[in-house]
Amino acid sequence: MTEQPFVPVRGGRLYEDVVDQITYAIRRGRFVAGDRLPGIDDLATMLGTSRPTVREAVGLLAGAGVLRVTRGHTGGIEVASSIVPPGVLALGRAGQRATLAELTEARRPVEQELARLAGQRATEENFAALAAAIDLLAPARGKPAEWVHANDLFHYEIARAAHSPRLARYSHELMEELAILLDGFDEQYTDYAHTVHIHQETLRALRGRDPGRIAAVMDDHLGELEDT
């Protein structure tokens, strides 16, 4: 079944919900820099909301450098950057101020279950997408925003490989809160070589489809952030 990039927003009015839908699609790699999004009318239909609401959300994302809007017969809405500023992510998270310990505690069972399911359900296409996410890490070294994006994309690809949309959404919400909390992280706390290694080990474990090995590798993987 073809994955749908957008679903109707809650309430049908809030532009923040539209922003969240679009940024979710971009952060999980459904749309990448250079891709065209559906037009305003089509987005309004897909999201079950009004054109002015969609237009407001698109305008905000264009102002943040995430989208590019061009006019005229050949114009449209294009992804300008796959990196969504934390300030944009925070729009729909007003009043949510969890600590790092709370977020990592909540994330662990969600990520472990997604990895377990991915070990059962992942296709060769999913494995290729995970490998491509790992390949983004090396060129992102020394570029904090790109590094965080590449690291997060790997986890989004695990969620996609699990083929569990609701659980994937929970993971996304936790990763957004972590991205906001860790904005401007200090690179001295990042062991680049170990991060690349543990991503590679995670992919190997998923390919092996051994639940025990997957759980052990994910325990190490998640421990990276928990030990920060």
MIGU-686852 format. One record per residue (C-alpha): residue number from 1; residue in three letters; x, y negated, z negated. Coordinates in Angstrom, 1 decimal, always signed. Layout:
(NUM,Ala,(X,Y,Z))
...
REM end
This chain:
(1,Met,(+0.0,+0.0,+0.0))
(2,Thr,(+1.3,-3.4,+1.0))
(3,Glu,(+2.3,-5.6,-2.0))
(4,Gln,(+0.3,-8.8,-2.2))
(5,Pro,(+2.3,-11.9,-3.0))
(6,Phe,(-0.5,-13.8,-4.6))
(7,Val,(-3.7,-13.1,-6.7))
(8,Pro,(-6.5,-15.5,-7.7))
(9,Val,(-5.4,-17.8,-10.5))
(10,Arg,(-7.1,-18.1,-13.9))
(11,Gly,(-9.9,-20.6,-13.9))
(12,Gly,(-9.4,-21.6,-10.3))
(13,Arg,(-8.3,-25.1,-11.1))
(14,Leu,(-5.0,-25.5,-12.9))
(15,Tyr,(-2.1,-26.4,-10.6))
(16,Glu,(+0.3,-24.9,-13.2))
(17,Asp,(-1.1,-21.5,-12.5))
(18,Val,(-0.5,-22.0,-8.8))
(19,Val,(+3.1,-23.1,-9.5))
(20,Asp,(+3.5,-20.0,-11.6))
(21,Gln,(+2.2,-17.7,-8.8))
(22,Ile,(+4.5,-19.3,-6.2))
(23,Thr,(+7.6,-19.2,-8.5))
(24,Tyr,(+6.9,-15.6,-9.5))
(25,Ala,(+6.9,-14.6,-5.8))
(26,Ile,(+10.2,-16.5,-5.3))
(27,Arg,(+11.9,-15.3,-8.4))
(28,Arg,(+11.1,-11.6,-7.7))
(29,Gly,(+12.4,-12.0,-4.1))
(30,Arg,(+9.1,-11.7,-2.3))
(31,Phe,(+10.1,-14.9,-0.6))
(32,Val,(+13.7,-16.1,-0.2))
(33,Ala,(+15.3,-19.3,+1.0))
(34,Gly,(+14.3,-20.0,+4.6))
(35,Asp,(+11.0,-18.0,+4.4))
(36,Arg,(+7.7,-19.7,+5.3))
(37,Leu,(+4.8,-19.5,+2.9))
(38,Pro,(+1.2,-19.4,+4.0))
(39,Gly,(-0.3,-22.8,+4.7))
(40,Ile,(-2.3,-24.9,+2.2))
(41,Asp,(-5.7,-23.5,+3.4))
(42,Asp,(-4.5,-19.9,+3.3))
(43,Leu,(-2.9,-20.3,-0.1))
(44,Ala,(-6.1,-21.9,-1.5))
(45,Thr,(-8.0,-18.8,-0.2))
(46,Met,(-5.5,-16.3,-1.6))
(47,Leu,(-5.3,-18.0,-5.0))
(48,Gly,(-9.0,-18.7,-5.2))
(49,Thr,(-8.6,-22.4,-5.9))
(50,Ser,(-9.0,-25.7,-4.1))
(51,Arg,(-6.7,-27.2,-1.5))
(52,Pro,(-6.0,-30.3,-3.7))
(53,Thr,(-4.8,-28.0,-6.5))
(54,Val,(-2.5,-26.1,-4.1))
(55,Arg,(-1.3,-29.3,-2.6))
(56,Glu,(-0.4,-30.7,-6.1))
(57,Ala,(+1.5,-27.5,-6.9))
(58,Val,(+3.4,-27.5,-3.6))
(59,Gly,(+4.3,-31.2,-4.0))
(60,Leu,(+5.7,-30.5,-7.4))
(61,Leu,(+7.8,-27.6,-6.2))
(62,Ala,(+9.0,-29.7,-3.2))
(63,Gly,(+10.0,-32.4,-5.6))
(64,Ala,(+12.0,-29.9,-7.6))
(65,Gly,(+13.8,-28.7,-4.5))
(66,Val,(+12.2,-25.2,-4.5))
(67,Leu,(+10.0,-25.8,-1.5))
(68,Arg,(+10.4,-27.9,+1.7))
(69,Val,(+7.3,-29.3,+3.4))
(70,Thr,(+7.5,-30.4,+7.0))
(71,Arg,(+4.8,-32.1,+9.0))
(72,Gly,(+3.6,-31.7,+12.6))
(73,His,(+2.6,-28.9,+14.9))
(74,Thr,(+5.6,-26.8,+13.9))
(75,Gly,(+5.7,-27.8,+10.3))
(76,Gly,(+4.8,-25.8,+7.2))
(77,Ile,(+5.9,-24.8,+3.7))
(78,Glu,(+9.3,-23.2,+3.5))
(79,Val,(+11.3,-21.9,+0.6))
(80,Ala,(+14.3,-24.3,+0.1))
(81,Ser,(+15.9,-22.5,-2.8))
(82,Ser,(+15.5,-19.2,-4.6))
(83,Ile,(+16.6,-20.9,-7.8))
(84,Val,(+13.7,-22.3,-9.8))
(85,Pro,(+14.7,-25.0,-12.4))
(86,Pro,(+13.9,-24.1,-16.0))
(87,Gly,(+11.9,-27.3,-16.3))
(88,Val,(+9.5,-26.0,-13.6))
(89,Leu,(+9.3,-22.6,-15.3))
(90,Ala,(+8.4,-24.3,-18.6))
(91,Leu,(+5.3,-26.0,-17.1))
(92,Gly,(+3.0,-23.0,-17.9))
(93,Arg,(+4.8,-22.2,-21.2))
(94,Ala,(+3.9,-25.3,-23.3))
(95,Gly,(+3.9,-24.4,-27.0))
(96,Gln,(+5.6,-21.1,-26.5))
(97,Arg,(+8.9,-21.3,-28.5))
(98,Ala,(+10.0,-17.7,-29.2))
(99,Thr,(+13.5,-17.1,-30.5))
(100,Leu,(+16.1,-15.1,-28.5))
(101,Ala,(+15.8,-12.3,-31.1))
(102,Glu,(+12.0,-12.2,-30.6))
(103,Leu,(+12.2,-12.2,-26.8))
(104,Thr,(+14.9,-9.5,-26.6))
(105,Glu,(+12.9,-7.4,-29.1))
(106,Ala,(+9.8,-7.7,-26.9))
(107,Arg,(+11.7,-7.1,-23.7))
(108,Arg,(+13.3,-3.9,-24.7))
(109,Pro,(+10.3,-1.5,-24.6))
(110,Val,(+9.0,-3.2,-21.4))
(111,Glu,(+12.3,-2.9,-19.6))
(112,Gln,(+12.9,+0.7,-20.8))
(113,Glu,(+9.4,+1.8,-19.6))
(114,Leu,(+9.9,+0.0,-16.2))
(115,Ala,(+13.2,+1.8,-15.8))
(116,Arg,(+11.7,+5.1,-16.7))
(117,Leu,(+8.9,+4.7,-14.1))
(118,Ala,(+11.4,+3.5,-11.5))
(119,Gly,(+13.4,+6.7,-12.0))
(120,Gln,(+10.2,+8.6,-11.1))
(121,Arg,(+8.8,+6.4,-8.4))
(122,Ala,(+11.6,+4.4,-6.7))
(123,Thr,(+11.9,+4.8,-2.9))
(124,Glu,(+15.1,+4.5,-0.8))
(125,Glu,(+13.8,+1.0,+0.1))
(126,Asn,(+13.8,+0.2,-3.6))
(127,Phe,(+17.3,+1.5,-4.1))
(128,Ala,(+18.5,-0.6,-1.2))
(129,Ala,(+16.9,-3.7,-2.7))
(130,Leu,(+18.6,-3.0,-6.1))
(131,Ala,(+22.0,-2.6,-4.3))
(132,Ala,(+21.5,-5.9,-2.5))
(133,Ala,(+20.8,-7.6,-5.8))
(134,Ile,(+24.1,-6.3,-7.2))
(135,Asp,(+25.9,-7.6,-4.1))
(136,Leu,(+24.7,-11.1,-5.0))
(137,Leu,(+26.6,-11.1,-8.3))
(138,Ala,(+30.2,-11.4,-7.1))
(139,Pro,(+29.6,-14.5,-4.9))
(140,Ala,(+27.6,-16.1,-7.8))
(141,Arg,(+30.5,-15.9,-10.3))
(142,Gly,(+31.3,-19.4,-11.6))
(143,Lys,(+27.9,-20.6,-10.5))
(144,Pro,(+25.6,-20.3,-13.5))
(145,Ala,(+22.2,-20.8,-11.9))
(146,Glu,(+23.0,-18.4,-9.0))
(147,Trp,(+24.4,-15.8,-11.5))
(148,Val,(+21.3,-15.9,-13.6))
(149,His,(+19.2,-15.6,-10.4))
(150,Ala,(+21.1,-12.6,-9.2))
(151,Asn,(+21.0,-10.9,-12.6))
(152,Asp,(+17.2,-11.6,-12.9))
(153,Leu,(+16.6,-10.4,-9.4))
(154,Phe,(+18.0,-7.0,-10.3))
(155,His,(+15.5,-6.7,-13.1))
(156,Tyr,(+12.6,-7.8,-10.8))
(157,Glu,(+13.7,-5.1,-8.4))
(158,Ile,(+13.5,-2.5,-11.1))
(159,Ala,(+10.0,-3.7,-11.9))
(160,Arg,(+9.1,-3.5,-8.2))
(161,Ala,(+10.5,+0.1,-8.1))
(162,Ala,(+8.3,+1.1,-11.0))
(163,His,(+5.2,+0.3,-9.0))
(164,Ser,(+3.4,-0.9,-12.1))
(165,Pro,(+2.2,-4.5,-11.3))
(166,Arg,(+0.8,-5.2,-14.8))
(167,Leu,(+3.9,-4.1,-16.6))
(168,Ala,(+6.0,-6.0,-14.0))
(169,Arg,(+4.0,-9.1,-14.9))
(170,Tyr,(+4.8,-8.7,-18.6))
(171,Ser,(+8.5,-8.4,-17.7))
(172,His,(+8.3,-11.6,-15.6))
(173,Glu,(+6.8,-13.6,-18.4))
(174,Leu,(+9.5,-12.5,-20.8))
(175,Met,(+12.3,-13.3,-18.3))
(176,Glu,(+10.8,-16.7,-17.7))
(177,Glu,(+10.9,-17.5,-21.4))
(178,Leu,(+14.5,-16.2,-21.6))
(179,Ala,(+15.5,-18.4,-18.6))
(180,Ile,(+14.0,-21.4,-20.3))
(181,Leu,(+15.7,-20.6,-23.6))
(182,Leu,(+19.1,-19.9,-22.0))
(183,Asp,(+19.2,-22.9,-19.7))
(184,Gly,(+22.7,-24.1,-19.5))
(185,Phe,(+24.2,-21.0,-21.0))
(186,Asp,(+27.9,-21.0,-21.8))
(187,Glu,(+29.9,-18.8,-19.4))
(188,Gln,(+32.3,-17.8,-22.1))
(189,Tyr,(+29.6,-15.4,-23.3))
(190,Thr,(+29.4,-13.6,-20.0))
(191,Asp,(+31.6,-10.6,-19.3))
(192,Tyr,(+31.3,-10.7,-15.5))
(193,Ala,(+33.1,-7.4,-14.8))
(194,His,(+31.0,-5.5,-17.4))
(195,Thr,(+27.7,-7.1,-16.1))
(196,Val,(+28.5,-5.9,-12.5))
(197,His,(+29.5,-2.5,-13.9))
(198,Ile,(+26.4,-2.0,-16.0))
(199,His,(+24.2,-2.9,-13.0))
(200,Gln,(+26.0,-0.3,-10.9))
(201,Glu,(+25.6,+2.3,-13.6))
(202,Thr,(+21.9,+1.4,-13.9))
(203,Leu,(+21.4,+2.0,-10.2))
(204,Arg,(+23.3,+5.3,-10.3))
(205,Ala,(+21.1,+6.4,-13.2))
(206,Leu,(+17.9,+5.5,-11.4))
(207,Arg,(+19.1,+7.4,-8.3))
(208,Gly,(+19.8,+10.4,-10.5))
(209,Arg,(+16.3,+10.3,-11.9))
(210,Asp,(+17.4,+11.7,-15.2))
(211,Pro,(+15.2,+10.1,-17.9))
(212,Gly,(+17.7,+10.6,-20.7))
(213,Arg,(+20.5,+9.0,-18.7))
(214,Ile,(+18.3,+6.1,-17.6))
(215,Ala,(+17.3,+5.4,-21.2))
(216,Ala,(+21.0,+5.4,-22.3))
(217,Val,(+22.2,+3.1,-19.6))
(218,Met,(+19.3,+0.7,-20.1))
(219,Asp,(+20.1,+0.7,-23.8))
(220,Asp,(+23.6,-0.5,-23.0))
(221,His,(+22.3,-2.9,-20.3))
(222,Leu,(+19.8,-4.6,-22.6))
(223,Gly,(+22.4,-4.7,-25.4))
(224,Glu,(+24.4,-7.2,-23.3))
(225,Leu,(+22.0,-10.0,-24.1))
(226,Glu,(+21.1,-8.8,-27.5))
(227,Asp,(+24.7,-9.1,-28.6))
(228,Thr,(+25.0,-12.7,-27.4))
REM end
